[in-house]
Amino acid sequence: MDLQVWPDWNTFEQNLPQMGDAFFFSTKATQTLWEAPLNSKRGAVLIFGSEGKGLPPELYDRYRERLFGMPILSPEVRSLNLSTSVGIALYEVLRQRKAI
């Protein structure tokens, strides 16, 4: 992982195309994690919102086709812990890339 800190969202978003294919994760997504093509040779940039608020609302429309969620089988569970979701997504990237 190449950790980078950006001064603000606009600066990050301007540089996003050069970093790889962006994948946004939210409980509001209609596509599941299993549908995300995370094995891109360009690299995958995984983007999660804050644990309490999620992603900023304007991103849901702008990145609709790149918005994915984690399947939750129980109707009593609203969402997964953020760190758990990140770990699941990272391991899905590794699973998909094992064939590369």
N, C-alpha and C positions, 0 to 999 in steps of 0.2 A: 504494500500500500504506500502510496506517495501522498502523505498528508500535506495539504496546503490550506492556508487561512487567507480569506479574501476580505478586503475592507468593507464590502457591501454586496448585496445581491446583484445589482446591475453590473458590477465589474466581473463577478463570477459568471453571470449569464452571457456576457460578451465573449468570454474565453471558453465557454462550454463546448462549442463545436470542435475546437482543436483538441479537447481532452478525451473525446471518445463519444460513444452513444449514451445519451442520458436516459435514465429510468427513474421515474418518480413513484414513490410508494405511499399509499393512503388507504384508509378504511373506506373511503368514498369511491374507490376504483371499481370498474365493472369487469376488468380483465384480471385474471389471477396471475400470481407469480410464475406459475407453470407455463403461462403463455408468453412470457417475456423472453426474447431471444438474447440472452445474456452472454452468449459465446462469441460476440463480435470480435473480429481481429483488431478493430480500432480501439478496443477497450470499452469497459462499461463504467459509467459514472452513476453511482447509486445515490439518490437524493431522497431524504426523509425529512418530514416536518418535525416540529417540536412535539414532545410527548403530550403536552396539554392542548395545543391548538392545531396541530397538524400543519399542512402546507398552507401558504397564503392562498386565499380564494381565487385570485386572478390566474394562478397556475393551473387550476383544474381545467379551464377552457383552453388555455394556450398549449398545454401539453397533454390533452385528452388521450391521444393515441399512444402516449408513452407512460400512462398512469396504470399502475398495477397494485393489487392488494394481496394480502396473505389469506388463504382460506381459513375460516374459523367455523368449526363444525357445531359448536354449541350456541344457541340463540341467547344464552345467558352471559356470554362473553362478548363485550363491546369491542375490545381491541387487544392487541398484544403489547407487551412492554416494548419500548423503543429499542433497547439493546438486544432483546430477543429477536425482534424483526430484522435488525441489521445482521445479526448472526445467521439467521435463516437465509436471507438474501445472499450473503457472502458464500455460504455453502452451496447454494443453488448455482451461483456463478462457477464455482469449482466443479460441481457435478456436470454442468453443461460443457465446460472446457476440457474435461478429461479426454475427449475425443480429438482435440486439436493437437 
